[in-house]
Amino acid sequence: MRLVSQLFLAVMLSASAFPSAQTPNKNAAPSPPPASTDSDEYARGFKAGLAQHQELLQDARDELARVRQEVDGVKVANDRFLALYGVVTLLLLGQGAFSLHKQKSGSKEVQTAAADAIRKAKQAAKNAEESAQKALNLVNDAKVEMGKVFEARRTLFSRLPEYLKETIETTSALNPDNLDPFHQASVNEIDHLTFLGSTSFHFRVPESADELNTYCDCLLITARGHLAQSRPAETLKRIDMFFELTKSPLNEVKNAAKARMYAYRGAANLELLKRVQSEATALNKPETQEKVRRYRKEISESLQKARDLDATGSGSYFYEAFFHSVFPLPPGIVDPKQRTATHIKGQNRAIELYRTLIKDYATLRPSMVGAARLNICCCLRRLADESGDYEALFAELRTLPSESEIRDHNVHDSSSLDQTSEDLWSDMMQDEVFFAKGPSRNWTEPEYKAQWVKILEGKANLTPWRDRYSSFRASSAAMGSWKIKAWEP
């Protein structure tokens, strides 16, 4: 714009250097003739205008050159900018391509991971389907097995009590010595079917009074069986369960059965007392004496409860008599005279109770006449050791029936007094109370032995009594150390 303005100014100046031609006015007056002009003045004016015009043209050329230079500079700068922009663009494009490649690579990894996840999901679904099918099969199998279990349960709870009723011997004697091997096998079978082998017996409440009574009868039998095998702890376990069952609202157990269990409890504690008393070295220890007191208290209380519940039960009489005869001395008695007096008192009390069992054998059930007869003679032997007079012992032995008399009585009368005396003389021959040691005083061993030989020849008359000792000695090595060997000539 500045260049155009200068050119326009130059033209205007050039035009002002020449006189302008005027148009004649028709209405104006005629002008006088022009004066004459100098040609040199005109030429100088024209040159001055031309010089000025050339100067302006030169300025214009200079300006154009400067503009061209500026344009070239701008062009170079522009080219440099374009080159730099191209480099930057290339860098950006490279980075973009690299990023795109990287993104493509990452995308491939993602696609691979996704494909793997899909494959695993399909496999998991397949495994889940297989597991579900297996679970369904297990459920179906379990239904079958549970059906068997429920059927077994119904059979157990219905058939077992019936079987037990058939097996139980309701008329079995209380005296554990009366159990024969076959009877003992039946007792063991009942024990395994109930207390030992049946979880329902332990952890299930009987559903009826009849079922509860049957289980209580089983415990009566098995407690007695363990008592016969000198297992007091096992006996007491079954007694405890018996009385736990009787707490049920369905309880219809008779007092006679409860009395028998109390008698068995007394007998089990007698066995525990016997074991403690046999440990002579431990008797003076305070803890041992405390055990003795506890056992003696339990024996007395249990036997008294038995008699209170059923006065016709023979067990309380028998075990109380045994307690007084074998363990008459409570702990703490050290005076010799007092000990002797207490010992004699215990033997006499036992004899009294044993004679009650014989006298009232028809009302005291079960009959324990045979054991009472044997134990009276044992008490008389202990009293004779204190007094030195054995005549009372042999007088009692002479009053007892012989084996042939006992056999005849039992054949003709099923309720005979002698029903439990069939093994009386064989038991006498094997009892260490009579033969393990000789007489204490006044009697010699030969005199004592002679009296026994005479008694046995008259009473043990079903089979040769000396021959029996061969089998007795084979089963008892202790008999070889006895002082009185009646079988020897």
Secondary structure, DSSP 8 states (H G I E B T S, - for coil): -HHHHHHHHHHHHHHHTS-------TTS----------HHHHHHHHHHHHHHHHHHHHHHHHHHHHHHHHHHHHHHHHHHHHHHHHHHHHHHHHHHHHHHHHHHHHHHHHHHHHHHHHHHHHHHHHHHHHHHHHHHHHHHHHHHHHHHHHHHHHHHHHHHHHHHHHH--TT--S-GGG--HHHHHHHHHHHIIIIIT-HHHHHS--SSHHHHHHHHHHHHHHHHHHHHTT-HHHHHHHHHHHHHHTTSTT----HHHHHHHHHHHHHHHHHHHHHHHH-GGGTTSHHHHHHHHHHHHHHHHHHHHHHHH-TTBHHHHHHHHHHHHH----TT---HHHHHHHHHHHHHHHHHHHHHHHHTTTTSBS--HHHHHHHHHHHHHHHHHHHS--HHHHHHHHHS--HHHHHHHHHH-TT-TTTT-TTHHHHHHH-HHHHSS--SSSS-HHHHHHHHHHHHHHHS-SS-HHHHHHHHHHH-GGGGG-S--TT--
